[in-house]
Amino acid sequence: MKTTELLVNLLSLAESSSGSNIAENSAPVAAETPSANATLESIFESVKRLFFDGFAVGDVTISLWNVTLGLLFFFISLKLGQWVKNRVENKWFLKSKLSKGAREASASLMWYAIVVIAILFSLSIAGIKLSSLALVAGALSLGIGFGLQNIVSNFISGLILLFERPIKRGDWIIVGNTQGFVKDINIRSTQVQTFDFADVLIPNSELLTNQVTNWMLNTSVGRIRIAIGVAYGSDTGKVKDLLIEIARNNPEVVLGHKEYLDPEVLFLRFGDSSLDFELRVFVKDILTTTRTTSAINFEIDRVFREHNIQIPFPQRDIHIIESNGDKS
């Protein structure tokens, strides 16, 4: 009996000790679970405050949410503005009485205005007050003084080109060693396509400060001059009449215009090997000068052959004088 009571006491003691160990081991887990949840909630609240409430930089509070909305509004405004610009330029302006250059200038200025408005509204949505831009303007002024003056100069020059329009898209211009057609006038530079279809970017400031030849500023009419030499002894009157007739028969030559002269032939000089003439004509389109010159040259060669008028080549008479020296 005593043995049985002893065993029962031992079993109850073991159960009580094991129960206390389980309670001790589970207590840290129960204590750790509320602590982890509190950490996650703290991180989430910090991210939420940073994204929505923002952070202060001086007197300006910057919110990532507002900045995202501002950038989204800016890109949507640019896409919408590009669509409006193309619509106005290709649809509405074509029905107006504005010239081509005026339409392009108006479309470009409208695009610049859309970009400026989009920037201002985007900054406002991002939470940046316009009054706070004074600091930015001061920094830009400092940057202009140190290295941005060329960019600003080209930008202002681009606006002057749009308003004054000394050149416009499609004009044939010569700037220094570059010659070609104006393809586009941008904010910083003007794109010129050469006759070899190479695109050259010319800073806008160079178009205002350097000498620019514009063959199509006010009119597309141009003049070509063709030099002809005939052999000595040729009938100069007949040569003149034939050249005038050839020029008048060409469909590209301007005739009977009150501002532009009819074809004329000038007897310039007595050359070393030929009598030198020059045929001067005005053509209806300056872009056809090369083809018109070629056609007239072909016709001159054909007509001169029919009338036995020779076009000489340079000749030199060489006289060799032999001297007999004294023989010793």
C-alpha positions in Angstrom: 0.0 0.0 0.0 2.7 2.4 0.9 4.5 1.4 -2.3 1.4 2.3 -4.4 1.0 5.7 -2.7 4.7 6.4 -3.4 4.3 5.7 -7.1 1.2 7.9 -7.3 3.1 10.8 -5.7 6.0 10.4 -8.1 3.7 10.5 -11.2 1.9 13.6 -10.0 5.2 15.4 -9.3 6.4 14.6 -12.8 3.2 15.9 -14.4 3.4 19.1 -12.5 7.1 19.7 -13.5 6.4 19.0 -17.2 3.5 21.4 -17.2 5.6 24.1 -15.7 8.3 23.6 -18.4 5.7 23.8 -21.2 4.3 27.1 -19.7 7.8 28.5 -19.5 8.7 27.6 -23.1 5.4 28.9 -24.6 5.6 32.2 -22.7 8.4 33.8 -24.9 6.5 32.9 -28.1 3.4 34.5 -26.8 5.5 37.5 -25.8 7.3 37.7 -29.2 4.1 37.6 -31.4 2.8 41.0 -30.3 6.2 42.6 -30.6 6.7 41.5 -34.3 3.2 42.7 -35.2 4.0 46.1 -33.7 7.2 46.3 -35.7 5.5 45.6 -39.0 2.8 48.1 -38.2 5.4 50.7 -37.4 7.2 50.2 -40.7 3.9 50.3 -42.6 2.9 53.6 -40.9 6.3 55.1 -41.7 6.1 54.2 -45.4 2.5 55.5 -45.5 3.5 58.8 -43.9 6.5 59.1 -46.3 4.3 58.3 -49.4 1.2 60.3 -48.5 2.2 62.9 -45.9 5.7 63.5 -47.4 8.7 65.1 -45.8 9.7 68.7 -45.3 12.6 70.4 -47.2 12.8 73.8 -45.8 9.4 75.4 -46.2 8.3 72.9 -48.9 6.6 69.5 -48.1 7.3 66.9 -50.7 4.9 63.9 -51.0 5.8 60.9 -53.1 2.1 60.5 -54.0 1.8 64.1 -55.1 5.1 63.9 -57.1 3.8 60.8 -58.8 0.5 62.5 -59.7 2.5 65.5 -60.9 4.7 63.4 -63.2 1.6 61.5 -64.5 -0.2 64.8 -65.3 2.9 66.1 -67.0 3.3 63.2 -69.4 -0.4 63.0 -70.1 -0.4 66.8 -70.9 2.5 66.4 -73.3 0.8 63.6 -75.2 -2.4 65.5 -75.3 -0.6 68.7 -76.3 1.2 66.9 -79.1 -2.1 65.6 -80.5 -3.6 69.1 -80.3 -0.6 70.6 -82.1 -0.7 68.1 -84.9 -4.5 68.5 -85.2 -4.3 72.3 -85.4 -1.3 72.3 -87.7 -2.5 69.7 -90.2 -6.3 70.4 -90.0 -7.3 73.8 -88.8 -4.4 75.9 -90.1 -4.7 74.5 -93.6 -8.2 76.0 -93.8 -6.9 79.4 -92.7 -5.4 82.2 -94.9 -2.1 82.1 -93.0 1.1 81.5 -94.9 3.1 78.3 -94.4 5.7 80.0 -92.3 3.1 81.7 -90.1 1.3 78.4 -89.6 4.5 76.7 -88.5 5.5 79.5 -86.2 2.1 79.6 -84.6 2.1 75.8 -84.1 5.6 75.9 -82.5 4.7 78.7 -80.1 1.5 76.9 -79.1 3.6 73.8 -78.3 6.0 75.8 -76.2 3.0 77.3 -74.3 1.5 73.9 -73.7 4.8 72.6 -72.3 5.2 75.6 -69.9 1.6 75.3 -68.7 2.1 71.5 -68.1 5.2 72.2 -66.1 3.6 74.8 -63.9 0.5 72.7 -63.2 2.6 69.6 -62.5 4.7 71.5 -60.0 1.5 72.7 -58.3 0.1 69.2 -58.1 3.4 67.9 -56.7 3.0 70.4 -53.9 5.7 72.9 -54.9 4.5 76.4 -54.6 5.3 78.8 -57.4 6.6 81.3 -54.8 9.2 78.7 -53.9 10.6 78.7 -57.4 12.5 81.9 -56.6 15.3 79.8 -55.2 15.3 77.7 -58.4 15.3 80.8 -60.5 18.3 82.1 -58.6 20.1 78.8 -59.1 19.3 78.9 -62.8 20.7 82.4 -63.1 23.9 81.2 -61.5 24.0 78.3 -63.9 23.4 80.6 -66.9 26.3 82.7 -65.8 28.7 79.7 -65.6 27.7 77.6 -68.6 24.1 77.7 -69.8 24.4 81.0 -71.6 24.8 79.2 -75.0 21.6 77.1 -74.4 19.7 80.2 -73.4 21.1 82.2 -76.4 20.0 79.4 -78.8 16.6 79.3 -77.2 16.0 83.0 -77.5 17.4 82.9 -81.0 14.9 80.2 -81.9 12.1 82.3 -80.7 13.4 85.3 -82.8 13.6 83.0 -85.8 9.9 82.0 -85.3 8.7 85.5 -84.9 10.9 87.3 -87.4 11.0 84.4 -89.8 14.2 85.2 -91.8 14.2 81.5 -92.6 11.4 79.0 -92.7 10.9 75.3 -93.3 11.7 74.4 -96.9 14.0 77.4 -97.6 17.3 76.9 -99.5 20.0 78.5 -97.3 23.8 78.8 -97.2 25.5 79.1 -93.8 29.3 79.0 -94.0 30.2 75.8 -95.8 26.7 74.3 -95.3 24.2 74.5 -98.0 20.8 72.8 -98.1 17.1 73.0 -97.2 15.7 74.0 -93.8 14.0 70.8 -92.5 12.9 71.9 -89.0 13.4 74.8 -86.6 13.7 73.5 -83.0 14.3 75.2 -79.7 18.0 74.8 -79.7 19.0 74.3 -83.3 17.8 74.3 -86.9 18.0 71.1 -88.9 19.3 71.6 -92.5 19.3 68.8 -95.0 22.1 69.0 -97.6 21.8 68.0 -101.3 23.4 64.7 -100.3 20.6 64.1 -97.8 22.9 64.6 -94.8 21.2 66.3 -91.8 23.2 69.2 -90.3 22.2 70.8 -86.9 23.1 74.5 -86.8 22.7 76.3 -83.5 20.1 79.0 -83.7 22.4 81.7 -82.5 24.7 81.2 -85.5 21.8 81.9 -87.9 21.4 85.3 -86.3 25.1 86.3 -85.7 26.5 84.9 -89.0 25.8 85.8 -92.6 23.0 83.6 -94.0 22.1 83.4 -97.7 18.4 82.6 -98.2 17.6 81.9 -101.9 13.8 81.7 -101.1 13.2 84.4 -98.5 10.5 86.4 -100.4 10.1 84.6 -103.7 11.1 81.3 -105.4 12.2 83.0 -108.6 16.0 82.8 -109.2 18.5 83.8 -111.8 21.1 81.6 -113.6 24.1 82.7 -115.6 25.6 80.6 -118.3 29.0 81.4 -119.7 29.7 80.6 -123.4 32.8 81.0 -125.4 32.8 81.0 -129.2 35.7 81.0 -131.7 37.2 84.2 -133.0 35.6 85.0 -136.4 32.1 83.9 -135.3 29.1 86.2 -136.1 28.5 87.8 -132.6 25.0 89.0 -133.6 24.0 85.6 -134.7 25.4 84.1 -131.5 23.3 86.5 -129.4 20.1 85.8 -131.4 20.5 82.1 -131.0 21.1 82.2 -127.3 18.0 84.4 -126.8 15.9 82.0 -128.8 17.2 79.0 -126.8 16.4 80.7 -123.5 12.9 81.8 -124.6 12.0 78.2 -125.7 12.7 76.8 -122.3 9.4 76.5 -120.2 11.2 77.3 -116.9 12.4 80.7 -118.0 10.4 83.8 -116.8 9.1 85.9 -119.7 7.1 89.2 -119.8 7.3 89.8 -116.0 7.4 93.5 -114.9 9.8 92.8 -112.1 12.2 90.3 -113.7 14.1 90.9 -116.9 13.6 88.8 -120.0 16.6 86.7 -121.1 19.6 88.8 -122.1 23.0 88.0 -123.6 26.2 90.0 -122.6 29.4 90.2 -124.6 31.8 90.2 -121.7 35.4 90.1 -123.1 37.8 89.1 -125.7 39.3 86.0 -124.1 42.6 84.3 -124.8 41.1 81.7 -127.0 37.4 82.7 -127.4 34.9 85.5 -127.5 33.2 85.3 -124.1 29.5 85.7 -123.7 27.1 85.2 -120.8 23.4 84.2 -121.0 21.4 85.5 -118.0 17.9 84.3 -117.4 15.4 84.2 -114.5 13.7 80.8 -113.8 10.3 80.4 -112.1 11.6 78.1 -109.4 15.1 78.4 -107.9 15.0 74.6 -107.2 15.1 73.9 -110.9 18.2 75.9 -111.7 20.5 72.9 -112.1 18.1 71.1 -114.4 17.3 74.2 -116.4 21.0 75.0 -116.8 21.7 71.5 -118.1 18.8 71.7 -120.6 20.0 75.0 -121.9 23.6 73.8 -122.3 22.4 70.7 -124.2 20.3 73.0 -126.5 23.3 75.4 -127.0 25.5 72.6 -128.1 22.9 71.3 -130.5 22.0 74.6 -132.1 25.7 75.8 -132.4 26.5 72.5 -134.3 23.7 73.1 -136.7 24.9 76.7 -137.4 28.6 75.8 -137.5 29.5 78.0 -134.6 32.5 76.5 -132.8 33.1 76.5 -129.1 36.9 76.5 -128.9 39.1 75.0 -126.3 42.1 76.8 -124.8 45.1 76.9 -127.2 48.6 77.9 -126.8 51.3 78.5 -129.6 54.7 77.4 -128.4 57.7 78.8 -130.3 61.0 77.0 -129.7 64.0 79.2 -130.4 67.2 77.3 -131.0 70.4 79.2 -130.3 73.8 78.0 -131.8 76.5 78.5 -129.3 80.1 79.2 -130.1 82.1 76.1 -130.6 85.6 76.1 -129.3 
